Amino acid sequence: MIDLNGKALLVTGGTGSFGQRFVSTVLARFKPRRLVVFSRDELKQYEMAQQFSQSEFPCLRYFIGDVRDESRLARAMHGVEYVVHAAAMKHVTAAEYNPFECIRTNVMGAENVVNAAMRAGVRRVIALSTDKAVNPINLYGASKLASDKIFVAANNLSGADGTRYSVVRYGNVLGSRGSVIPYFRKLLADGTDHLPITDPRMTRFWITLGEGVDFVLSHLDDMLGGEVFVPKVRSMKITDLAQAMAPDLPLKVVGIRPGEKLHEMLISRDDARLTWESQDSYLIEPMLNHFTREAFADSRFKRVAEDFEFSSDANADWLGIAELRSILENSKL
């Protein structure tokens, strides 16, 4: 795990679900010199500052700014060594209805983060991706695929001793804003007599916020630049989640929403030839390879099979009803 004591770092989208957990984790484990929370929502920053005050944590800086504004990013990154890029327009339906806004934030915003980090002399940047970027069928997924490509290719622009960029890609975050769990919770609190599901065959990858933060921190330490890191996460059936939350309620099938997949994928078969496997994760090499991973062909890493793919319906590791119920209770979700 990376040592962030005495270091300066910045997280875009710092007031979101991931950003808040990232900040709380870093403050609990390290004593950074500076920790910049960069986001465009002044209310969330105000609320976050009540929980993490600068008087208690003098390293904290709250920067109002938008990833669409490269000059503001460059100002916020001045003297920063590590950047975690978590800002994005994530709502699938909102992206379909507002495509220009989605592109400005997710694609042009990615370019701005790359350029600002390079200008500021940032050492390492990790961008958060999503399973929806693999074989995308909606604009959100397509925009995040473009973002991934921008961050991977940025290593070819920054030079041998310049900023290094990598990507972390994982599935749905358990209990995050906009996920199905808070939605089901609200329905149950309002006294619903059923739970709506889009399709009884639907499966999803799931990861907790804490696991996502730990995965990012672990690869801030060992990234070379250009990799897409994928954790070995577990799958679940949407019907199992519904039964775990409300075992006595019937389910009502309401149909798949526009842009929604039946199953999710984190690594496609087309990427298998570039993919390495370790005990707890996968690593996808960049297509335009400016380094060699052969040095990692040891006990930690091995090549995957040529027909390998990592999809939520064909996963070997599943969360059942009892375990889902336990996670929900222990996580207070």
C-alpha positions as CSV (number, residue, x, y, z in Angstrom):
1,M,0.0,0.0,0.0
2,I,1.3,3.5,-0.9
3,D,2.6,5.8,1.8
4,L,0.8,9.1,1.6
5,N,2.3,10.7,4.7
6,G,3.6,14.1,3.8
7,K,2.2,13.9,0.3
8,A,-0.2,16.2,-1.6
9,L,-3.1,14.7,-3.4
10,L,-6.4,15.8,-5.0
11,V,-9.6,14.0,-5.7
12,T,-12.0,15.2,-8.4
13,G,-15.7,14.6,-7.6
14,G,-14.5,14.7,-4.0
15,T,-17.9,15.2,-2.5
16,G,-19.4,12.2,-4.2
17,S,-19.8,8.7,-2.6
18,F,-16.4,7.6,-3.6
19,G,-14.7,10.9,-2.9
20,Q,-16.0,11.1,0.6
21,R,-15.0,7.6,1.5
22,F,-11.6,8.2,-0.1
23,V,-11.0,11.3,1.9
24,S,-12.1,9.6,5.2
25,T,-9.8,6.6,4.5
26,V,-6.8,8.8,3.7
27,L,-7.3,10.9,6.8
28,A,-7.7,7.8,8.9
29,R,-4.5,6.1,7.6
30,F,-2.1,8.9,6.7
31,K,-1.1,12.4,7.5
32,P,-0.9,14.0,4.0
33,R,0.6,17.4,3.6
34,R,-2.4,18.5,1.5
35,L,-5.6,16.8,0.5
36,V,-7.7,18.8,-2.1
37,V,-11.4,18.1,-2.4
38,F,-12.3,19.3,-5.9
39,S,-16.0,19.5,-6.9
40,R,-18.6,21.9,-8.2
41,D,-21.2,21.4,-5.5
42,E,-20.8,24.1,-2.8
43,L,-23.6,22.6,-0.7
44,K,-22.0,19.2,-0.5
45,Q,-18.6,20.8,0.2
46,Y,-20.2,22.8,3.1
47,E,-21.8,19.6,4.5
48,M,-18.6,17.7,4.1
49,A,-16.6,20.4,5.9
50,Q,-18.9,19.9,8.9
51,Q,-17.7,16.3,9.0
52,F,-14.1,16.9,8.0
53,S,-13.2,20.4,9.2
54,Q,-10.0,22.2,8.4
55,S,-9.5,23.0,12.0
56,E,-9.3,19.2,12.8
57,F,-7.6,18.3,9.5
58,P,-5.5,21.3,8.5
59,C,-4.3,19.5,5.4
60,L,-7.8,19.7,3.8
61,R,-8.5,22.2,1.0
62,Y,-12.0,22.6,-0.5
63,F,-11.9,23.8,-4.1
64,I,-15.0,24.7,-6.0
65,G,-14.4,23.9,-9.6
66,D,-15.6,21.9,-12.6
67,V,-13.5,19.4,-14.6
68,R,-14.8,21.2,-17.6
69,D,-12.5,24.1,-16.6
70,E,-8.9,23.2,-17.3
71,S,-7.4,26.4,-15.8
72,R,-9.2,25.8,-12.5
73,L,-8.0,22.2,-12.4
74,A,-4.4,23.4,-13.1
75,R,-4.7,25.9,-10.2
76,A,-6.0,23.2,-7.8
77,M,-3.3,20.8,-8.9
78,H,-0.4,23.1,-8.2
79,G,2.1,21.2,-6.0
80,V,0.0,18.1,-6.1
81,E,1.7,14.7,-6.5
82,Y,-1.2,12.3,-6.8
83,V,-4.7,12.8,-8.4
84,V,-7.7,10.5,-8.3
85,H,-10.2,11.4,-10.9
86,A,-13.7,10.3,-9.7
87,A,-15.8,13.2,-11.2
88,A,-18.3,12.1,-13.9
89,M,-21.8,12.4,-15.1
90,K,-22.9,8.8,-14.1
91,H,-26.7,8.6,-14.5
92,V,-27.5,6.5,-17.7
93,T,-30.9,8.1,-18.4
94,A,-29.7,11.6,-17.7
95,A,-26.8,11.1,-20.1
96,E,-29.1,9.8,-22.9
97,Y,-31.3,12.9,-22.5
98,N,-28.4,15.4,-22.1
99,P,-25.7,14.0,-24.4
100,F,-23.7,17.2,-24.9
101,E,-23.4,17.7,-21.1
102,C,-22.3,14.1,-20.7
103,I,-19.6,14.5,-23.3
104,R,-18.4,17.8,-21.8
105,T,-18.0,16.3,-18.4
106,N,-16.8,12.7,-19.1
107,V,-14.8,13.1,-22.3
108,M,-13.6,16.8,-22.4
109,G,-13.3,16.7,-18.6
110,A,-10.9,13.7,-18.9
111,E,-8.8,15.6,-21.4
112,N,-8.7,18.6,-19.0
113,V,-7.6,16.4,-16.1
114,V,-4.8,15.0,-18.3
115,N,-3.6,18.4,-19.5
116,A,-3.8,20.0,-16.1
117,A,-1.9,17.2,-14.4
118,M,0.8,17.3,-17.0
119,R,1.2,21.1,-16.7
120,A,1.3,20.9,-12.9
121,G,3.9,18.1,-12.8
122,V,1.6,15.6,-11.0
123,R,3.4,12.3,-10.5
124,R,0.5,9.8,-10.9
125,V,-3.1,10.0,-11.9
126,I,-5.7,7.2,-11.5
127,A,-9.1,7.6,-13.2
128,L,-12.2,5.7,-12.1
129,S,-14.0,3.8,-14.8
130,T,-17.0,1.5,-14.9
131,D,-18.2,-1.9,-16.3
132,K,-20.4,0.1,-18.6
133,A,-17.3,1.2,-20.6
134,V,-16.9,-2.4,-21.9
135,N,-18.9,-3.1,-25.1
136,P,-21.0,0.1,-24.3
137,I,-24.7,0.3,-25.4
138,N,-25.4,3.7,-23.8
139,L,-23.8,7.1,-24.0
140,Y,-22.5,7.0,-20.4
141,G,-20.6,3.8,-21.1
142,A,-19.3,5.1,-24.5
143,S,-18.2,8.4,-22.8
144,K,-16.3,6.4,-20.1
145,L,-14.7,4.2,-22.8
146,A,-13.5,7.4,-24.5
147,S,-12.2,8.7,-21.1
148,D,-10.3,5.4,-20.4
149,K,-8.7,5.7,-23.8
150,I,-7.7,9.3,-23.1
151,F,-6.0,8.4,-19.8
152,V,-4.2,5.4,-21.2
153,A,-2.9,7.3,-24.3
154,A,-1.8,10.3,-22.1
155,N,1.3,8.3,-21.1
156,N,2.5,8.6,-24.7
157,L,2.3,12.4,-24.4
158,S,3.9,12.9,-21.0
159,G,7.3,11.5,-21.8
160,A,9.5,8.9,-20.0
161,D,9.8,11.0,-16.9
162,G,6.4,12.8,-17.0
163,T,3.0,12.2,-15.4
164,R,1.9,8.6,-15.3
165,Y,-1.8,7.8,-15.9
166,S,-3.8,4.6,-15.2
167,V,-7.4,3.5,-14.9
168,V,-9.3,1.5,-12.3
169,R,-12.5,-0.2,-13.5
170,Y,-15.1,-1.9,-11.3
171,G,-18.8,-2.6,-11.1
172,N,-21.7,-1.1,-9.2
173,V,-20.8,0.3,-5.8
174,L,-23.0,-1.2,-3.0
175,G,-25.3,1.5,-1.6
176,S,-23.8,4.4,-3.6
177,R,-26.0,7.4,-4.7
178,G,-28.3,6.4,-7.5
179,S,-27.9,2.6,-6.9
180,V,-30.8,0.2,-6.5
181,I,-30.4,-0.3,-2.8
182,P,-31.3,3.3,-1.7
183,Y,-34.2,3.1,-4.2
184,F,-35.5,-0.1,-2.7
185,R,-35.0,1.3,0.8
186,K,-37.2,4.3,0.0
187,L,-39.9,2.1,-1.5
188,L,-39.9,0.0,1.6
189,A,-40.0,3.0,3.9
190,D,-43.0,4.3,2.0
191,G,-44.9,1.1,2.5
192,T,-44.7,-0.5,-1.0
193,D,-46.5,-3.8,-1.5
194,H,-44.0,-5.0,-4.1
195,L,-40.4,-4.4,-5.4
196,P,-40.0,-3.6,-9.1
197,I,-37.2,-5.3,-11.0
198,T,-36.4,-4.8,-14.6
199,D,-35.7,-8.4,-15.6
200,P,-35.5,-11.6,-13.4
201,R,-32.4,-12.8,-15.3
202,M,-30.4,-9.6,-14.5
203,T,-27.0,-9.9,-12.9
204,R,-24.6,-7.3,-11.6
205,F,-21.1,-7.0,-10.3
206,W,-20.9,-5.4,-6.8
207,I,-18.1,-3.9,-4.7
208,T,-18.3,-1.9,-1.5
209,L,-17.0,1.7,-1.3
210,G,-14.2,0.6,1.1
211,E,-13.1,-2.1,-1.3
212,G,-13.1,0.4,-4.2
213,V,-11.0,2.9,-2.3
214,D,-8.5,0.3,-1.1
215,F,-8.1,-0.9,-4.7
216,V,-7.3,2.6,-5.9
217,L,-4.8,3.1,-3.2
218,S,-3.1,-0.2,-3.9
219,H,-2.6,0.7,-7.5
220,L,-1.5,4.3,-6.9
221,D,1.6,2.5,-5.5
222,D,2.4,-0.1,-8.3
223,M,1.1,1.5,-11.5
224,L,3.6,2.0,-14.4
225,G,1.1,4.0,-16.5
226,G,-1.4,2.9,-19.1
227,E,-2.8,-0.1,-17.3
228,V,-6.5,-0.7,-16.7
229,F,-6.8,-2.4,-13.3
230,V,-9.9,-4.6,-12.6
231,P,-10.6,-6.2,-9.2
232,K,-11.9,-9.7,-8.9
233,V,-15.4,-8.7,-7.7
234,R,-18.4,-10.9,-7.0
235,S,-21.7,-11.1,-8.9
236,M,-25.3,-11.2,-7.7
237,K,-28.7,-11.7,-9.1
238,I,-31.1,-8.7,-8.8
239,T,-33.8,-11.1,-7.6
240,D,-31.6,-12.3,-4.8
241,L,-30.9,-8.7,-3.7
242,A,-34.7,-8.0,-3.6
243,Q,-35.3,-11.1,-1.6
244,A,-32.5,-10.2,0.8
245,M,-34.1,-6.8,1.4
246,A,-37.8,-7.8,1.5
247,P,-38.2,-11.6,1.6
248,D,-42.0,-11.3,2.1
249,L,-42.8,-9.0,-0.8
250,P,-43.6,-10.1,-4.3
251,L,-41.5,-8.9,-7.3
252,K,-43.0,-7.0,-10.3
253,V,-41.1,-7.1,-13.6
254,V,-41.2,-3.6,-15.1
255,G,-38.8,-4.1,-18.1
256,I,-35.3,-3.0,-18.9
257,R,-34.8,0.8,-19.1
258,P,-33.2,2.4,-22.2
259,G,-29.5,1.9,-22.3
260,E,-29.5,-0.8,-19.6
261,K,-27.8,-4.2,-20.0
262,L,-29.0,-7.6,-18.8
263,H,-25.5,-8.5,-17.6
264,E,-22.4,-6.4,-17.1
265,M,-18.9,-7.0,-18.3
266,L,-15.5,-5.8,-16.9
267,I,-13.2,-7.5,-19.4
268,S,-14.2,-8.4,-23.0
269,R,-12.8,-11.3,-24.9
270,D,-11.2,-8.9,-27.3
271,D,-9.0,-7.6,-24.4
272,A,-8.0,-11.1,-23.3
273,R,-4.7,-11.1,-25.2
274,L,-3.7,-8.0,-23.3
275,T,-4.8,-9.2,-19.9
276,W,-2.8,-10.5,-16.9
277,E,-4.2,-12.1,-13.8
278,S,-3.0,-12.0,-10.2
279,Q,-4.6,-13.4,-7.1
280,D,-7.1,-10.6,-6.5
281,S,-7.2,-8.6,-9.8
282,Y,-6.7,-8.3,-13.5
283,L,-4.5,-5.9,-15.4
284,I,-5.1,-4.9,-19.0
285,E,-2.1,-3.6,-20.9
286,P,-2.4,-0.6,-23.2
287,M,-2.7,-1.5,-26.9
288,L,0.0,1.1,-27.7
289,N,2.6,-0.3,-25.3
290,H,5.3,2.0,-24.1
291,F,6.5,-0.4,-21.5
292,T,6.8,-4.2,-21.0
293,R,5.0,-6.2,-18.4
294,E,7.1,-9.2,-19.0
295,A,8.9,-8.4,-15.7
296,F,5.6,-9.2,-14.0
297,A,5.4,-12.7,-15.4
298,D,6.3,-14.2,-12.0
299,S,4.3,-15.8,-9.3
300,R,2.0,-12.8,-9.0
301,F,0.9,-12.5,-12.6
302,K,0.0,-14.9,-15.4
303,R,-1.6,-14.5,-18.8
304,V,-5.3,-15.3,-19.1
305,A,-6.7,-17.7,-21.7
306,E,-7.3,-16.2,-25.2
307,D,-11.1,-16.7,-24.9
308,F,-11.3,-15.2,-21.4
309,E,-13.9,-12.7,-20.5
310,F,-15.1,-11.3,-17.2
311,S,-18.9,-11.0,-17.2
312,S,-21.4,-10.8,-14.3
313,D,-23.5,-13.8,-15.5
314,A,-20.5,-16.1,-16.0
315,N,-18.6,-15.2,-12.8
316,A,-17.3,-18.0,-10.6
317,D,-17.9,-16.0,-7.4
318,W,-21.4,-15.1,-6.3
319,L,-23.2,-13.4,-3.5
320,G,-26.2,-15.3,-2.2
321,I,-29.3,-14.1,-0.4
322,A,-28.0,-14.8,3.1
323,E,-24.7,-13.1,2.5
324,L,-26.3,-10.1,0.8
325,R,-28.6,-9.7,3.8
326,S,-25.6,-9.9,6.2
327,I,-23.7,-7.2,4.1
328,L,-26.7,-4.9,4.1
329,E,-27.1,-5.2,7.8
330,N,-23.4,-4.8,8.7
331,S,-23.0,-1.9,6.3
332,K,-26.3,-0.3,7.5
333,L,-27.4,0.0,3.9
